[in-house]
Amino acid sequence: MKRLPWYTFLFVLVFSPLAFGTVEAWSVGIMEISIFVALLVLLSNRRYIYFPPGFILLLVFLSYLVIQIIPLPAVVIRVLSPSLYEFYRNSLMDMDGSWLSLSIQRKETLKEVFRFSSYAGFYLLSVNLLDSQKRVRKLLSFLSVFFFLLSIEAILQSLIGNGRLLWIRTPPSSSSPFGPYVNRNHYAGLMEMVLPVVFSYFILQRPSIRYGSLKDRLVEFMTQKRANMHMQLGFFCIVMATSIFLSLSRGGIISVSLSMILLGVLFFNEQGQRRLASFVIVFFIVIVFSVGWFGWEPIVERFERLRPQSGTVEELRLTIWSDSFGIIRDYLLTGTGAGTYLFAYPAVRSFFSDRIVDHAHNDYIELLTDIGLTGTILFCFFVITVIYRSLRKAASRRDRMSRLLTAGAFAGTVAILIHSITDFNLHIGANGLYFFFLLSLLVSFSHTRFQNQSTISGSYLRPLEVNRRVFIPVPAFLLGVIVLFNTGVFAAKAKMGRFLAGAEVVVREDDAPAALRAALSAASLDPLEPLYYHIVARIYEEEQQLDRAFRYYLRSLEVSPFSSHYLVDLGGLLARVQRDDLAERILNQALEVDRSNPEVYLTLAGYYFRKKRIEEGVMTVRRAIMFAPRETKKFITLMLLNGLEEEEIAEAIPESFIACMEYADYLIETGNTDMADKIINLSLELADANNSRPYQFLKIYNYYYHRRRYNDALRVVLKAIRLFPENASLHLIAARLYERMGIRYRAVEEYRKVLLVDPRNRIASKALGRLVEQVP
């Protein structure tokens, strides 16, 4: 049993990356349970433990996360989070004597409490296990081999893989996988943390060579025992760094480069060890050649995409950051609850997209949105305390091993802190774990006695005698709660399994009684999951038990108050029972929490139209189309079904290129070609390279071309060419149209432009050869 904590510790380090980054409930549960089991066994077999720097701050931070879940008096919420209080006040909740939570999604915040508690346990576990030179060397050798093998797997998977993660699991179609990770940036984030540590170990294993001729030094180097280990570690580092570059993660490449430069600076400032900085320079040169063997073109192309392009991830990321400041402004002090970004962001989202935005792509912004200024300060103070005390201790020591390894751990920490500016690595289970592991390495490397180790204590940290009555109950309680929570979650899913198809709920009419029983049972097993209450409410509504339906809709909103889907359904029920004042209030609240969701606008506009409030309905549709212009036809259908006239429909269409195009398409389908021409002309005036795509012009082009309105078709394609001059297909269409119109010299010009953009275009080449013979 005494060895169980050590082997469990190594298991967690291996399992978390291999479990596809530990982002799913099953893998997170295994990680958390393993950590607390190891910690309990360690505490049960130790007479004393080392209390690492910043641990009290970390416990305070965890307590703050717990406070976000605990129901508080409404008056307290009013003081701590005025915006949240106003939201609750505008809902159907009775604020007199109400107890409310700071988190808008308590289940997600509870999961974050478990995750960060396990990280805290791993931090404590690591520091207490790595209290001797023997253990530290074993760990470093283990990490070096494991991450070398992981790098090899990732490289091979990218070159000759079958499109699956670890050759066994198919990633989502929209993902950018590398190694075991769905997202290449998170693979790079993991590697950039570990590489500087392994590199420092590589430097530490360098054999000592006396001055002499090159031949003598080479012979001496090759005959020393450590030479083999030194060369192996150097090769491991090269492969690991190469895999980061091949992942095409820009953030990873920049972060690891800056961290290695920092490591070189730290080596240069090391007294009597300045020549070590040259190893970093040589390492970069070798990496250049290593990556060059695979080809630099994909990496260069990836970095070229940093230039502004419409619809790129970078442009979207900047928009997400800008939007997120709206959450920070409204919930500055306490945030919306740890892990709730997915639910808070729709309220400030300024664009429409099918893409779900579940993270801010900036760990610092997401910390502020989720846990507010209070939680962010606590977390940052913890990290700064650990780094400061570790660096200060290492600087005061003369032990070369301690100073070099501390420098490596610090460089790895800096790498992930830099990368966190443009990504959400710390919200990935495995990467968050390794961040806390890196902090524990900082403490262990700087405080462990590597020379003249005392028989009493292997660390400069002050040992604290274990009082089992104090230390055992807390991790035991957390372990029990985590097991109970996960058991309930998985049991509830098993109960509802036959009625859940992915994210959709499928209940046939003859299955309604069974689905109702299953949902009620699932809700008792997983009481913080709003979906089960919502299913119960929907079934009761279909069975005309409206009072019960109303009650369960409220239950779902008590657990998840920012869910627009639940608010819309409740608003629909209230409208159905003629509670128009409450229905309108709830539907507007749904719009407040999810202002870019077309379905919410559809429901609210439909409500206005049914109540003959045409002007308000038209304005709602206009707002919706401004957010989601590609949904224009859906809103036109809504207006037609509610009997609106053409003039009223036209009033609802905003001056947007895509919206006008969709409206023109509708007019063409209904035979109103005169009006369609006017709208097409307006859309062409509104078009620019940011709000349009070449295929959208082709639809208008084909409309005019098939009606033999060649001049109009030419006007459309020339407009498209002005916006997209490097699109060979547009030039080819223009060339063919000129040829059809008998303007052959212009056709020749366009065919030549096609070949400038696409020299291998056979169609243009043949046509040009034929026309050149005809044109004088």
Backbone hydrogen bonds, N-H to C=O, Kabsch-Sander energy under -0.5 kcal/mol:
donor,donor_aa,acceptor,acceptor_aa,energy
4,L,1,M,-0.7
7,Y,3,R,-2.2
8,T,4,L,-2.7
9,F,5,P,-2.3
10,L,6,W,-2.0
11,F,7,Y,-2.3
12,V,8,T,-2.5
13,L,9,F,-1.6
14,V,10,L,-1.7
15,F,11,F,-3.6
16,S,12,V,-2.2
18,L,14,V,-1.6
19,A,15,F,-2.4
20,F,18,L,-0.9
21,G,16,S,-0.5
21,G,17,P,-1.2
22,T,19,A,-1.7
23,V,19,A,-0.5
28,V,24,E,-2.7
29,G,25,A,-2.5
30,I,26,W,-2.0
31,M,27,S,-2.4
32,E,28,V,-2.7
33,I,29,G,-2.7
34,S,30,I,-2.4
35,I,31,M,-2.1
36,F,32,E,-2.1
37,V,33,I,-2.3
38,A,34,S,-2.4
39,L,35,I,-2.4
40,L,36,F,-2.3
41,V,37,V,-2.3
42,L,38,A,-2.4
43,L,39,L,-2.6
44,S,40,L,-1.9
45,N,41,V,-1.3
45,N,42,L,-0.5
46,R,42,L,-0.8
49,I,464,L,-2.7
51,F,462,R,-0.9
55,F,52,P,-1.5
58,L,54,G,-2.1
59,L,55,F,-2.3
60,V,56,I,-2.2
61,F,57,L,-2.4
62,L,58,L,-2.3
63,S,59,L,-2.2
64,Y,60,V,-2.0
65,L,61,F,-1.8
66,V,62,L,-1.9
67,I,63,S,-2.0
68,Q,64,Y,-1.3
69,I,65,L,-0.6
69,I,66,V,-1.3
70,I,66,V,-1.8
72,L,100,L,-4.3
74,A,98,S,-1.8
76,V,73,P,-1.0
77,I,73,P,-1.8
78,R,74,A,-2.3
79,V,75,V,-1.2
80,L,76,V,-2.7
81,S,77,I,-3.0
83,S,330,D,-0.6
85,Y,81,S,-2.2
86,E,82,P,-2.4
87,F,83,S,-1.9
88,Y,84,L,-2.6
89,R,85,Y,-2.6
90,N,86,E,-1.8
91,S,87,F,-0.6
91,S,88,Y,-1.0
93,M,88,Y,-0.6
95,M,93,M,-0.9
97,G,95,M,-0.7
98,S,95,M,-1.2
100,L,72,L,-3.2
103,S,68,Q,-2.0
104,I,336,T,-2.7
106,R,559,V,-0.6
109,T,105,Q,-1.8
110,L,106,R,-2.7
111,K,107,K,-2.1
112,E,108,E,-1.7
113,V,109,T,-2.1
114,F,110,L,-2.2
115,R,111,K,-2.3
116,F,112,E,-2.9
117,S,113,V,-2.1
118,S,114,F,-2.3
119,Y,115,R,-2.0
120,A,116,F,-2.5
121,G,117,S,-2.5
122,F,118,S,-2.4
123,Y,119,Y,-2.5
124,L,120,A,-2.2
125,L,121,G,-2.7
126,S,122,F,-3.0
127,V,123,Y,-1.9
128,N,124,L,-1.7
129,L,125,L,-1.8
130,L,126,S,-2.5
131,D,129,L,-1.4
136,V,132,S,-2.2
137,R,133,Q,-2.5
138,K,134,K,-2.2
139,L,135,R,-2.6
140,L,136,V,-2.6
141,S,137,R,-2.3
142,F,138,K,-2.4
143,L,139,L,-3.1
144,S,140,L,-2.3
145,V,141,S,-2.1
146,F,142,F,-2.6
147,F,143,L,-2.7
148,F,144,S,-1.5
149,L,145,V,-2.4
150,L,146,F,-2.4
151,S,147,F,-1.9
152,I,148,F,-2.4
153,E,149,L,-2.5
154,A,150,L,-2.3
155,I,151,S,-2.6
156,L,152,I,-2.7
157,Q,153,E,-2.6
158,S,154,A,-1.9
159,L,155,I,-1.5
160,I,156,L,-3.3
161,G,157,Q,-1.1
165,L,169,R,-3.7
167,W,164,R,-1.5
168,I,165,L,-2.2
169,R,165,L,-1.7
175,S,172,P,-1.6
176,S,182,V,-1.1
178,F,181,Y,-2.0
181,Y,178,F,-1.7
184,R,176,S,-1.9
184,R,182,V,-0.5
186,H,183,N,-1.1
187,Y,183,N,-1.3
188,A,184,R,-2.5
189,G,185,N,-2.0
190,L,186,H,-1.9
191,M,187,Y,-2.4
192,E,188,A,-2.7
193,M,189,G,-0.9
193,M,190,L,-0.6
194,V,190,L,-1.3
195,L,191,M,-2.8
197,V,194,V,-0.6
198,V,194,V,-2.2
199,F,195,L,-2.8
200,S,196,P,-2.1
201,Y,197,V,-1.8
202,F,198,V,-2.2
203,I,199,F,-2.3
204,L,200,S,-2.3
205,Q,201,Y,-1.7
206,R,203,I,-1.4
217,R,213,S,-2.5
218,L,214,L,-2.3
219,V,215,K,-2.5
220,E,216,D,-2.5
221,F,217,R,-2.4
222,M,218,L,-2.3
223,T,219,V,-1.3
224,Q,220,E,-0.7
224,Q,221,F,-0.8
227,A,224,Q,-1.0
228,N,224,Q,-0.5
228,N,225,K,-0.5
229,M,225,K,-0.6
230,H,226,R,-2.7
231,M,227,A,-2.6
232,Q,228,N,-2.3
233,L,229,M,-2.5
234,G,230,H,-2.1
235,F,231,M,-2.3
236,F,232,Q,-2.6
237,C,233,L,-2.4
238,I,234,G,-2.0
239,V,235,F,-2.3
240,M,236,F,-2.5
241,A,237,C,-2.7
242,T,238,I,-2.5
243,S,239,V,-2.2
244,I,240,M,-1.4
245,F,241,A,-1.8
246,L,242,T,-2.7
247,S,243,S,-1.2
248,L,245,F,-1.4
249,S,244,I,-0.8
250,R,248,L,-0.9
253,I,249,S,-2.7
254,I,250,R,-2.6
255,S,251,G,-2.5
256,V,252,G,-2.7
257,S,253,I,-1.9
258,L,254,I,-2.5
259,S,255,S,-2.4
260,M,256,V,-2.1
261,I,257,S,-2.0
262,L,258,L,-2.4
263,L,259,S,-2.2
264,G,260,M,-2.2
265,V,261,I,-2.3
266,L,262,L,-2.5
267,F,263,L,-2.4
268,F,264,G,-2.5
269,N,265,V,-1.9
270,E,267,F,-1.0
273,Q,270,E,-2.3
276,L,273,Q,-1.9
277,A,274,R,-1.6
278,S,275,R,-1.2
279,F,276,L,-1.4
280,V,276,L,-0.7
280,V,277,A,-0.7
281,I,277,A,-1.2
282,V,278,S,-2.5
283,F,279,F,-2.5
284,F,280,V,-2.2
285,I,281,I,-2.0
286,V,282,V,-2.5
287,I,283,F,-2.2
288,V,284,F,-2.2
289,F,285,I,-1.7
290,S,286,V,-2.7
291,V,287,I,-3.2
292,G,288,V,-1.9
293,W,289,F,-1.3
294,F,290,S,-0.6
294,F,291,V,-1.1
295,G,291,V,-1.6
300,V,296,W,-2.6
301,E,297,E,-2.8
302,R,298,P,-2.0
303,F,299,I,-2.0
304,E,300,V,-1.9
305,R,301,E,-0.9
305,R,302,R,-0.5
306,L,303,F,-1.7
307,R,304,E,-1.6
312,T,309,Q,-1.7
316,L,312,T,-2.3
317,R,313,V,-3.0
318,L,314,E,-2.1
319,T,315,E,-1.7
320,I,316,L,-2.5
321,W,317,R,-2.4
322,S,318,L,-2.4
323,D,319,T,-2.8
324,S,320,I,-2.5
325,F,321,W,-1.1
325,F,322,S,-0.6
326,G,323,D,-2.1
327,I,323,D,-0.6
327,I,324,S,-0.6
328,I,324,S,-2.1
329,R,325,F,-2.4
330,D,326,G,-1.8
331,Y,327,I,-2.4
332,L,329,R,-0.6
335,G,331,Y,-1.9
336,T,369,T,-2.1
337,G,370,D,-2.8
340,T,337,G,-1.8
343,F,340,T,-1.1
344,A,340,T,-2.0
345,Y,341,Y,-2.7
347,A,344,A,-1.1
348,V,345,Y,-2.3
349,R,345,Y,-1.0
352,F,627,F,-0.6
358,D,356,I,-0.9
363,D,420,S,-2.1
363,D,423,D,-1.3
364,Y,420,S,-0.6
366,E,362,N,-2.5
367,L,363,D,-1.9
368,L,364,Y,-1.9
369,T,365,I,-2.3
370,D,366,E,-2.4
371,I,367,L,-2.7
372,G,367,L,-0.5
372,G,368,L,-0.9
373,L,332,L,-3.3
374,T,333,L,-2.0
375,G,371,I,-1.8
376,T,372,G,-2.2
377,I,373,L,-2.3
378,L,374,T,-1.9
379,F,375,G,-2.6
380,C,376,T,-2.8
381,F,377,I,-2.6
382,F,378,L,-1.9
383,V,379,F,-2.3
384,I,380,C,-2.9
385,T,381,F,-2.5
386,V,382,F,-2.2
387,I,383,V,-2.4
388,Y,384,I,-3.0
389,R,385,T,-2.5
390,S,386,V,-1.9
391,L,387,I,-2.7
392,R,388,Y,-2.5
393,K,389,R,-1.8
394,A,390,S,-2.6
395,A,391,L,-2.5
396,S,392,R,-1.1
397,R,394,A,-1.2
400,R,398,R,-0.6
403,R,399,D,-2.1
404,L,400,R,-2.6
405,L,401,M,-2.3
406,T,402,S,-2.1
407,A,403,R,-1.9
408,G,404,L,-1.9
409,A,405,L,-2.4
410,F,406,T,-2.5
411,A,407,A,-2.3
412,G,408,G,-2.2
413,T,409,A,-2.0
414,V,410,F,-2.5
415,A,411,A,-2.1
416,I,412,G,-1.8
417,L,413,T,-1.9
418,I,414,V,-2.2
419,H,415,A,-2.5
420,S,416,I,-1.7
421,I,418,I,-1.8
422,T,419,H,-1.6
423,D,419,H,-0.6
427,H,424,F,-1.5
428,I,425,N,-2.0
429,G,22,T,-0.7
430,A,21,G,-2.8
432,G,428,I,-3.2
433,L,429,G,-1.9
434,Y,430,A,-2.3
435,F,431,N,-1.8
436,F,432,G,-1.8
437,F,433,L,-2.3
438,L,434,Y,-2.5
439,L,435,F,-1.8
440,S,436,F,-2.0
441,L,437,F,-2.1
442,L,438,L,-2.2
443,V,439,L,-1.9
444,S,440,S,-2.9
445,F,441,L,-3.3
446,S,442,L,-1.6
447,H,443,V,-1.6
448,T,444,S,-2.5
449,R,458,G,-2.7
450,F,448,T,-1.0
454,S,457,S,-0.7
460,Y,447,H,-3.0
464,L,49,I,-3.6
466,V,47,R,-2.6
467,N,465,E,-0.6
468,R,466,V,-0.8
470,V,467,N,-2.2
471,F,467,N,-2.6
472,I,468,R,-1.4
474,V,470,V,-0.6
476,A,472,I,-2.0
477,F,473,P,-2.8
478,L,474,V,-2.4
479,L,475,P,-2.7
480,G,476,A,-2.4
481,V,477,F,-2.6
482,I,478,L,-2.7
483,V,479,L,-2.4
484,L,480,G,-2.5
485,F,481,V,-3.0
486,N,482,I,-2.6
487,T,483,V,-2.4
488,G,484,L,-2.3
489,V,485,F,-2.4
490,F,486,N,-2.6
491,A,487,T,-2.4
492,A,488,G,-2.4
493,K,489,V,-2.0
494,A,490,F,-2.1
495,K,491,A,-2.1
496,M,492,A,-1.8
497,G,493,K,-0.5
497,G,494,A,-0.7
499,F,496,M,-1.7
500,L,496,M,-0.7
500,L,497,G,-1.0
501,A,499,F,-0.5
501,A,504,E,-2.8
502,G,500,L,-0.6
504,E,501,A,-1.9
506,V,499,F,-2.9
506,V,504,E,-0.6
507,V,505,V,-0.6
511,D,508,R,-1.1
512,A,509,E,-1.0
515,A,511,D,-2.8
516,L,512,A,-2.6
517,R,513,P,-2.2
518,A,514,A,-2.4
519,A,515,A,-2.7
520,L,516,L,-2.4
521,S,517,R,-2.2
522,A,518,A,-2.7
523,A,519,A,-2.4
524,S,520,L,-1.4
525,L,521,S,-1.5
526,D,522,A,-2.7
529,E,526,D,-1.9
532,Y,529,E,-0.7
533,Y,529,E,-0.7
534,H,530,P,-2.1
535,I,531,L,-2.3
536,V,532,Y,-2.1
537,A,533,Y,-2.3
538,R,534,H,-2.4
539,I,535,I,-2.3
540,Y,536,V,-2.5
541,E,537,A,-2.3
542,E,538,R,-2.2
543,E,539,I,-1.6
544,Q,541,E,-1.5
545,Q,540,Y,-2.7
546,L,544,Q,-1.4
549,A,545,Q,-2.2
550,F,546,L,-2.7
551,R,547,D,-2.0
552,Y,548,R,-2.3
553,Y,549,A,-2.4
554,L,550,F,-2.0
555,R,551,R,-1.7
556,S,552,Y,-2.2
557,L,553,Y,-1.8
558,E,554,L,-2.0
559,V,555,R,-1.4
560,S,556,S,-2.0
562,F,104,I,-0.6
563,S,560,S,-1.4
564,S,562,F,-0.8
567,L,563,S,-2.0
568,V,564,S,-2.8
569,D,565,H,-1.9
570,L,566,Y,-2.2
571,G,567,L,-2.8
572,G,568,V,-2.4
573,L,569,D,-2.0
574,L,570,L,-2.4
575,A,571,G,-2.3
576,R,572,G,-1.8
577,V,573,L,-1.4
578,Q,575,A,-1.5
579,R,574,L,-3.1
580,D,578,Q,-1.1
583,A,579,R,-2.7
584,E,580,D,-2.7
585,R,581,D,-1.6
586,I,582,L,-2.6
587,L,583,A,-2.6
588,N,584,E,-2.3
589,Q,585,R,-1.6
590,A,586,I,-2.1
591,L,587,L,-1.7
592,E,588,N,-1.7
593,V,589,Q,-1.7
594,D,590,A,-1.0
595,R,346,P,-1.2
597,N,594,D,-1.3
600,V,597,N,-0.8
601,Y,597,N,-1.4
602,L,598,P,-2.6
603,T,599,E,-2.1
604,L,600,V,-2.5
605,A,601,Y,-3.2
606,G,602,L,-2.5
607,Y,603,T,-2.0
608,Y,604,L,-2.2
609,F,605,A,-2.6
610,R,606,G,-2.3
611,K,607,Y,-1.5
612,K,609,F,-1.7
613,R,608,Y,-3.0
614,I,612,K,-1.1
617,G,613,R,-2.1
618,V,614,I,-3.0
619,M,615,E,-2.2
620,T,616,E,-2.0
621,V,617,G,-2.4
622,R,618,V,-2.5
623,R,619,M,-2.2
624,A,620,T,-2.1
625,I,621,V,-2.7
626,M,622,R,-1.8
627,F,623,R,-1.3
628,A,624,A,-3.0
631,E,628,A,-1.9
632,T,629,P,-1.6
634,K,631,E,-0.5
635,F,631,E,-1.5
636,I,632,T,-2.3
637,T,633,K,-2.5
638,L,634,K,-1.7
639,M,635,F,-2.2
640,L,636,I,-2.5
641,L,637,T,-2.6
642,N,638,L,-1.2
643,G,640,L,-1.8
644,L,639,M,-2.5
649,I,645,E,-2.2
650,A,646,E,-2.7
651,E,647,E,-1.7
652,A,648,E,-0.9
652,A,649,I,-0.8
653,I,650,A,-1.1
656,S,654,P,-2.0
660,C,656,S,-3.0
661,M,657,F,-2.3
662,E,658,I,-2.6
663,Y,659,A,-2.4
664,A,660,C,-2.8
665,D,661,M,-2.2
666,Y,662,E,-1.8
667,L,663,Y,-2.4
668,I,664,A,-2.5
669,E,665,D,-2.1
670,T,666,Y,-1.7
671,G,668,I,-1.2
672,N,667,L,-2.3
673,T,671,G,-1.6
676,A,672,N,-1.9
677,D,673,T,-2.5
678,K,674,D,-1.6
679,I,675,M,-2.2
680,I,676,A,-2.7
681,N,677,D,-2.4
682,L,678,K,-2.0
683,S,679,I,-2.6
684,L,680,I,-2.3
685,E,681,N,-1.6
686,L,682,L,-1.6
687,A,683,S,-1.1
692,S,688,D,-0.7
696,Q,693,R,-1.3
697,F,693,R,-0.8
697,F,694,P,-0.9
698,L,694,P,-1.3
699,K,695,Y,-1.0
700,I,696,Q,-0.8
701,Y,697,F,-2.7
702,N,698,L,-2.8
703,Y,699,K,-1.6
704,Y,700,I,-2.3
705,Y,701,Y,-3.1
706,H,702,N,-2.5
707,R,703,Y,-0.5
707,R,704,Y,-0.6
708,R,705,Y,-2.0
709,R,704,Y,-2.7
710,Y,708,R,-1.3
713,A,709,R,-2.3
714,L,710,Y,-2.8
715,R,711,N,-2.2
716,V,712,D,-1.8
717,V,713,A,-2.3
718,L,714,L,-2.5
719,K,715,R,-1.6
720,A,716,V,-2.0
721,I,717,V,-2.1
722,R,718,L,-2.2
723,L,719,K,-1.4
724,F,720,A,-2.4
727,N,724,F,-1.6
728,A,726,E,-0.9
731,H,727,N,-1.4
732,L,728,A,-2.2
733,I,729,S,-2.3
734,A,730,L,-2.4
735,A,731,H,-2.5
736,R,732,L,-2.3
737,L,733,I,-2.2
738,Y,734,A,-2.7
739,E,735,A,-2.2
740,R,736,R,-2.4
741,M,737,L,-2.2
742,G,738,Y,-0.5
742,G,739,E,-1.0
743,I,738,Y,-2.5
744,R,742,G,-1.3
747,A,743,I,-1.5
748,V,744,R,-2.5
749,E,745,Y,-1.7
750,E,746,R,-2.2
751,Y,747,A,-2.5
752,R,748,V,-2.2
753,K,749,E,-1.8
754,V,750,E,-2.0
755,L,751,Y,-1.9
756,L,752,R,-1.6
757,V,753,K,-1.8
758,D,754,V,-3.4
761,N,758,D,-2.0
762,R,760,R,-0.8
765,S,761,N,-1.8
766,K,762,R,-2.7
767,A,763,I,-2.3
768,L,764,A,-2.6
769,G,765,S,-2.1
770,R,766,K,-2.1
771,L,767,A,-2.4
772,V,768,L,-2.6
773,E,769,G,-1.0
774,Q,770,R,-0.6
774,Q,771,L,-0.8
775,V,771,L,-2.6
